Amino acid sequence: MIGEDRIIELFTEIIGQPRQPFLMIGDDVATLDSQPFKKVVITSDMLVGSTDVPNQMRLWQASRKAMIMSASDLSAKGVRPAGALVSIAIPRTYSEVNVRELASGIRIAKDEIGLEFMGGDTNESEDLILNVTMVGFSDNIVPRGGAQPGDLVYVTGEFGLTGAGLKILLEGFPAESGFKRMAIDSVLLPRARVNEGVALAKKGLMSASTDSSDGLAISLYHLAESSNVRIELSRLPITEPLELFANSCSLDPNELAFHAGEEYEIVFTVRPGKMSSAENLMKEHGVTLFEIGSITTGRPEVFYNGKKVERRGWMHFLRSGYATISEV
């Protein structure tokens, strides 16, 4: 078993020390300067190998994903991540090579997101566990509860692709090569909409928002319940390649879109007069928004083409189960 001091040494060697005004790694605490903002925004998320990591995922991809999970939560609030504390627990059998790979994934995510690694804690466990606490600053945090009747509902990307990727990885479903690569990459290399969320919030274009990692259906219910409104969907953010895959495999594309989860997109609402501004701003970021419905008065429920959407979220691990991650 590699020792705690050596793990800390490896992480510092591979990821590096944070820049000032962050306190150097190795002290008992981490510090950061919140100026000129008044609000410190914090989120925490945990990745567990047996439930969050498919067997085909490399260790660096797992640690990178742990960072993306937290970054997505902040981005949905319009907050740019500034720093991250990462606590890890690893099996006794992990070698220095394994630890180096975990650190490499965090370094990759750190550079992608543009934040500072602030340190963390280490421990031993029977399973791989990474807990990421991420911090940002903002005086304009977009709530879940700001939607009003008449608002339009948007998402920053397509849904169901990750569900298809899981079907391919875990259950061996066949797929055309180009779609197969995209679907698998969506599982192994997810991305957070950091720049998009920050840009939309800075311009005051989101009236309510949430991260979609638990699935589109449950995310919409979170918005409806927090805002005490009803959501009427007129379309789903599904692309033709996903429909072709689903039809060829006798799968329901709506099920993949609503309930597969792990998309890490932003689900948000926009006042009617701001829809063009939101769409044009996202085009500048290379993103085509999906307008999927509108907000109405009524019980906090979600309907699609007149039928109530089942209120449930991400459940594929409970059905399929992931194998423990492979060691290098």
Secondary structure, DSSP 8 states (H G I E B T S, - for coil): ---HHHHHHHHHHHH----TTS--TTSSS-----TT-S-EEEEEEEEEHHHH--TTS-HHHHHHHHHHHHHHHHHHTT--EEEEEEEEEE-TT--HHHHHHHHHHHHHHHHHHT-EE----EEE-SS-EEEEEEEEE-S----STT--TT-EEEESS-SSHHHHHHHHHHH-----HHHHHHHHHHHHS----HHHHHHHHHTT--SEEEE-TT-HHHHHHHHHHHHT-EEEES-----HHHHHHHHHTT--HHHHHHH------EEEEE-GGGHHHHHHHHHHTT---EEEEEEESSSS-EEETTEE-------HHHHH--------
